[in-house]
Amino acid sequence: MTMPLTPMDLALALAEQAAADGEAPVGAVVVENGVVLAAERNRMKALNDPTAHAEMLVIRAALAKRGTGRLDGCDLYVTLEPCAMCAGAIAHVRLRRLYFGAEDIKAGAVENGIRLFEQPTCHHAPEVVGGLSAERSATLLRLFFQSRRGN
């Protein structure tokens, strides 16, 4: 019997699909009351859109499915620490909780960089749980970028 996928397992599977398509391997899933509302992966190259990060796409899809302008009461699972753009969107839609895998020392904006949710001007800060499946997430990213550099 196979175990059901956790939201982070689904995000990791999406990250693997992104890598197979030549996109940076990041996957994201929005969950409400234990039900997956939306699941996405990076599509910046495919859509010729630098804002097509997994988080932005999954937020848009979850908002459309929910039919509201907010995602309060929802949780976001993403394989990489969100950047400033994505962290801003997370705050604006008022996600309840953010779970992320690998930290992003260079471009992360949650536990690294600007630490957006800690700023006094941030109107909403979700509960943050970092390091969920961090090793698997980091390995996917490392292998992807090593293959691009030829290392």
Secondary structure, 3 states (H helix, E strand, C coil): CCCCCCHHHHHHHHHHHHHHCCCCCCEEEEEECCEEEEEEECCHHHHCCCCCCHHHHHHHHHHHHHCCCCCCCEEEEEEECCCHHHHHHHHHHCCCEEEEEECCCCCCCCCCCCCHHHCCCCCCCCEEEECCCHHHHHHHHHHHHHHHHCC
